[in-house]
Amino acid sequence: MSIQIETFGTLPDGREAKLYTLQNKNGMTLVTTDYGCRIVKLLVKDKDGQLGDVVLGHRTLPEYYGSNYQGATVGRYANRIGKGTFTHKGKTYTLAKNDGDNALHGGPGGYHQVLWSAQVNEGDEPSITFSHRSPDGDEGYPGNLDMTVTYTLTAQDELQIDYGAVCDQETPYNPTNHSFFNLSGDPQQEAFGTYLTIHAKEVTSVTDDLTPDGAFLPVAGGPLDFTSPKKLGDDMFCDDHFIQLWGGFDHNFCVEGTGFRKFAEAYEPNSGRVMEVFSDLPGVQLYTFNKVEAPLTGKDGQPMKPHTAFCLETQFYPDSVNHDNFPFRYLQPGEPFATRTVYRFSVKA
């Protein structure tokens, strides 16, 4: 299928950001931008065969500026690094902090604010590959890191995300996509009625600033037990310290097994849409858009509201660089890194 390219806007430094529209043979449509290697729209069919946009986002480029992670590729290290520091082979690295005393999603100048290069690939399974070089010392991280992110719309109505990288120094790397999903297709509808399953028996234990303390907590029988389908709204306001503190779910789930496997499944009954999540990484962050940090306007022209979406961010565990018991490995110079995440869409009648 053909790929459409249009101007999205002009950055303050005069560079032009573009929008790229991909469509597979079934009509599934992805709109992405080189600013932040970001998903702007994702149109998939409901049980009546009608296309609907299942990710939140904005109408204009400037609305994505700053600490807005909607749809973006984040890094160099997704999620939190406690105290904004880590020590590797006797050297301590101090990172840019943007979450109190912590570094979050790569820091204030992370990849969500980078204008990436793009190469499109047409066909029945259209794809687009974004690339970027993160220089040595970028936000405090060591080494030059050359990265690629490829979005592919498969014939099976999957959004496939392939991350690649190579570095010239040992460095931590933990990329993810931060799309906010609403399977109803209505950005004003709260996600309380979405059924979610996550194949995880534990979550990482955290302190009040959501930084892991190195321990693991079982989910069985508690509000974080998504081992069988459960509505997001069932326990979102339960009497749990962290859920009350943060206004909903914001937890890293330790997914069972290794290798490429099914992580989670979400089902929205009104639309009939089903989204299955697959990856080869160890964890996934469930975030339920608990707070609108600033006045934000959605693509529908209406103010965004809390709890109208959920994120399932595949990842290495937060703060892995400071916990030897977490499954994590530094990138090695000249040794290619690759990981894949797939969001598969279907419907139930």
Secondary structure as GFF3:
##gff-version 3
##sequence-region A 1 349
A	DSSP	beta_strand	4	10	.	.	.	ID=ss1
A	DSSP	beta_strand	16	23	.	.	.	ID=ss2
A	DSSP	beta_strand	29	33	.	.	.	ID=ss3
A	DSSP	beta_strand	38	45	.	.	.	ID=ss4
A	DSSP	beta_strand	51	53	.	.	.	ID=ss5
A	DSSP	three_ten_helix	61	64	.	.	.	ID=ss6
A	DSSP	beta_strand	73	74	.	.	.	ID=ss7
A	DSSP	beta_strand	80	81	.	.	.	ID=ss8
A	DSSP	three_ten_helix	82	84	.	.	.	ID=ss9
A	DSSP	beta_strand	85	88	.	.	.	ID=ss10
A	DSSP	beta_strand	91	94	.	.	.	ID=ss11
A	DSSP	beta_strand	103	104	.	.	.	ID=ss12
A	DSSP	three_ten_helix	111	113	.	.	.	ID=ss13
A	DSSP	beta_strand	117	121	.	.	.	ID=ss14
A	DSSP	beta_strand	127	134	.	.	.	ID=ss15
A	DSSP	three_ten_helix	138	140	.	.	.	ID=ss16
A	DSSP	beta_strand	145	153	.	.	.	ID=ss17
A	DSSP	beta_strand	158	167	.	.	.	ID=ss18
A	DSSP	beta_strand	176	177	.	.	.	ID=ss19
A	DSSP	three_ten_helix	191	193	.	.	.	ID=ss20
A	DSSP	beta_strand	195	198	.	.	.	ID=ss21
A	DSSP	beta_strand	200	206	.	.	.	ID=ss22
A	DSSP	beta_strand	212	218	.	.	.	ID=ss23
A	DSSP	beta_strand	230	231	.	.	.	ID=ss24
A	DSSP	three_ten_helix	232	234	.	.	.	ID=ss25
A	DSSP	alpha_helix	241	246	.	.	.	ID=ss26
A	DSSP	beta_strand	250	255	.	.	.	ID=ss27
A	DSSP	beta_strand	261	268	.	.	.	ID=ss28
A	DSSP	beta_strand	273	279	.	.	.	ID=ss29
A	DSSP	beta_strand	283	287	.	.	.	ID=ss30
A	DSSP	beta_strand	311	315	.	.	.	ID=ss31
A	DSSP	three_ten_helix	320	322	.	.	.	ID=ss32
A	DSSP	beta_strand	337	347	.	.	.	ID=ss33
###
